[in-house]
């Protein structure tokens, strides 16, 4: 089973708390047709994905309005085998230029490649005691109203499989929105995040 989660993290994008529900799935959302639907892209969510070499993409889907500004980020756990992993991230949707990122896109839509930074930002998450390299973070302005996809993938899936570059996380939005139930679930969420980061 591939475990993936939209989870509560405190401070993954800064000194705030961000929340959503933990999800387990038999397979990752590895095609644009199976993308995780995000109701409000301004609310902070983080998705943890263990990559299947045969289906290495991970997709979000959300609806936006022209002029909306949406935060998007990609990171990997601080693990020796992932030290060179720089996954490709892209925004796909209306009003974007045509392009070919190397995998299938929804028909008739353009793509904006979100290149990883030259130096990943290291981030320590105090509640879970985990560390990540944030390899890409960008706030994009949507050029048109319509449905958009946020996707991450190894730039070279064969290399990723050979090097065991097998996990990443995706973040969207910055608004804090969590309830009492999220607080009660914090112990199980903390365990999930630590297992994903291979922290014992």
Protein Blocks (a to p, Z undefined) as FASTA:
>chain_A
ZZddddddehkloccdddddddddfbdcfbfklpccdfblmbccdddddddfklmcccdd
ddddehiacdddddddddfklmmgccddddddehiacddehiacdehiacddddddfbdc
ddddfklopacddfbdcddddfbgcddddddddfblmlmmmnopabdcddedjbdcddfk
lmmmmmmmmmmmmmmnopZZ
